[in-house]
Amino acid sequence: MTPLVRLRDVGKRFANGTEALRAMSLDIREGGFVSLLGPSGCGKSTALRLIAGLAAPSEGGVEWPGGRDGAGLGFVFQEPTLMPWRNVWGNVFLPLRLAGVSKAEAEPRIAAVLASVGLSGFAKSYPRALVMRPRLLLMDEPFAALDEITRAKLNDDLLRLHAAERLTIVFVTHSVYESVFLSSRIVVMAARPGRVVADIAIDAPALRDEAFRTGEDYNRQCRVVSAALRTAMGEQDHAR
């Protein structure tokens, strides 16, 4: 199957001499949910930026076998707190919903808040990351700062979005548990310089629920990925 995007022997060295990536090769296939998992400093975010075209590789290349459509790519950075698959109303309602406030009770409160900031006419608008209906969505630790309850809820939302829109997603995370719950495939990276040390397929249905999250099959696959991550961190320590 022809990949949507391919990293071929990619290396990235910054002006200060830091080698972020070395000989990284990776195929991203249409419709997949790929998580890049690894310790801090392993080049996960750098790889994402190279795919997005926000930086250029020092060696190797980023290839788009079917051609790159500039409007077909969305990027969600770590810093924003807006959820790109929720419209403006939904983003404002989220913390109220998690606090147990009903939709009926929230409606006038949200209307008042949107009016106060001049957004009354934009309640059904979406953040830019999804407004162009991208073929590929790149996500750089979008839930890292959230509490576990909110993070789990947004993981559920993201899987529904992935299935409904048939998106291809590349997702950067430090969490073994998050990567196994979300992904069809996990790419484990070691640092200094960043490189792929394991490529693990996750055996699970496209839509996963609380039964999967608490089941033995999920726990078994988390153990497999945890072992690969320990190996990656051992390679990092050995390289020092």
SVG drawing of the C-alpha trace seen along z (x, -y; Angstrom):
<svg xmlns="http://www.w3.org/2000/svg" viewBox="-32 -42 60 52">
<polyline fill="none" stroke="black" stroke-width="0.4" points="0.0,0.0 1.4,-3.4 2.0,-5.6 0.4,-9.0 3.8,-10.4 7.2,-8.8 10.3,-9.8 13.3,-8.3 16.6,-8.2 15.8,-11.6 18.4,-13.3 18.0,-16.7 20.9,-18.7 20.3,-22.1 22.6,-25.1 23.9,-24.6 25.2,-21.1 22.4,-19.1 21.6,-16.0 17.8,-15.6 17.2,-12.8 19.4,-10.3 18.4,-8.0 14.7,-7.9 12.6,-6.1 8.8,-5.8 5.8,-5.3 2.4,-6.8 -0.5,-5.1 -3.8,-6.6 -6.4,-6.2 -3.9,-5.1 -3.6,-6.4 0.2,-6.4 1.6,-7.5 5.2,-8.6 6.2,-7.5 9.5,-8.1 11.4,-9.9 11.9,-13.7 14.5,-14.7 13.9,-11.8 12.9,-14.0 9.1,-13.3 8.1,-16.9 10.9,-17.5 9.7,-14.6 6.2,-16.1 7.4,-19.5 9.4,-17.9 6.2,-16.2 4.3,-19.5 7.0,-21.3 7.7,-23.6 11.4,-22.6 13.6,-21.0 15.6,-17.8 19.4,-18.0 19.7,-14.6 17.2,-12.3 13.8,-13.5 10.1,-13.7 8.1,-12.3 4.5,-12.5 4.0,-9.7 0.5,-10.8 1.3,-14.5 1.0,-16.9 -2.2,-19.0 -1.3,-22.1 -4.9,-22.4 -4.9,-18.7 -2.9,-19.0 -3.8,-20.2 -1.5,-20.7 -2.5,-20.9 0.3,-22.2 0.8,-21.4 0.1,-24.9 -3.5,-25.6 -6.4,-24.5 -9.0,-24.5 -10.2,-21.0 -10.2,-21.2 -13.0,-18.7 -15.4,-20.7 -17.0,-23.9 -16.8,-27.1 -19.9,-26.3 -18.6,-22.8 -15.2,-24.1 -16.9,-26.4 -19.3,-23.7 -16.6,-21.1 -15.6,-22.2 -19.2,-22.7 -20.1,-19.3 -17.2,-17.7 -18.5,-19.6 -21.9,-18.0 -23.8,-21.0 -26.6,-20.0 -26.8,-21.4 -30.0,-23.2 -28.5,-24.9 -25.3,-25.7 -27.0,-27.3 -27.7,-30.8 -24.4,-30.9 -22.5,-30.1 -24.6,-32.5 -23.7,-35.3 -20.0,-34.5 -19.9,-34.4 -21.8,-37.7 -19.4,-39.3 -16.4,-38.6 -18.2,-39.2 -18.5,-35.6 -22.3,-35.2 -22.3,-34.4 -19.5,-31.9 -20.9,-29.3 -20.9,-26.6 -17.5,-27.5 -14.5,-25.2 -10.8,-25.9 -8.6,-26.0 -7.0,-22.6 -10.1,-20.9 -12.0,-23.6 -10.2,-22.6 -11.0,-18.9 -7.4,-17.7 -6.3,-14.3 -3.6,-14.3 -3.8,-15.6 -0.6,-16.1 -1.0,-16.4 1.9,-17.3 0.9,-16.2 -2.4,-18.1 -3.6,-16.6 -0.4,-16.7 -1.5,-19.4 -5.0,-17.9 -6.2,-15.9 -6.9,-12.2 -10.7,-12.4 -10.6,-15.2 -7.9,-13.4 -9.8,-10.2 -12.9,-12.0 -11.0,-13.7 -9.3,-10.5 -12.8,-9.0 -13.8,-12.1 -10.6,-11.8 -11.3,-8.2 -14.8,-9.0 -13.5,-11.9 -10.9,-9.6 -13.5,-7.0 -16.1,-9.5 -13.8,-11.7 -11.5,-8.8 -8.5,-11.0 -4.9,-9.9 -3.4,-11.0 0.1,-11.2 0.1,-11.8 3.0,-12.6 2.8,-11.4 4.8,-10.4 2.1,-8.1 2.1,-4.4 -1.5,-4.1 -2.7,-6.9 -0.8,-5.5 -2.2,-2.0 -5.8,-3.3 -5.7,-5.6 -3.4,-4.0 -3.5,-1.4 0.3,-1.6 3.0,-2.8 6.4,-4.0 8.8,-3.9 11.8,-6.2 15.1,-6.4 16.9,-9.7 20.3,-11.1 19.9,-11.0 16.2,-10.3 15.6,-7.1 12.9,-4.3 13.6,-1.3 10.2,0.4 7.1,0.3 4.2,2.0 0.8,2.8 -2.1,2.5 -4.8,5.2 -8.0,3.4 -11.3,2.2 -11.3,-1.2 -13.7,-2.5 -12.7,-1.6 -14.6,-2.0 -14.3,-1.7 -14.5,2.0 -11.4,2.0 -9.6,-0.5 -10.1,1.8 -9.6,5.1 -6.8,7.6 -6.0,7.2 -5.4,3.5 -3.2,4.2 -1.2,6.9 -0.5,4.5 0.5,1.8 3.1,4.2 4.5,4.9 4.8,1.2 6.2,0.4 8.9,3.0 9.8,1.5 10.0,-2.0 12.3,-0.7 14.5,0.8 14.5,-2.6 15.5,-4.4 18.2,-1.9 19.6,-2.6 19.5,-6.3 21.5,-5.7 24.0,-3.5 24.5,-6.2 25.6,-8.8"/>
</svg>
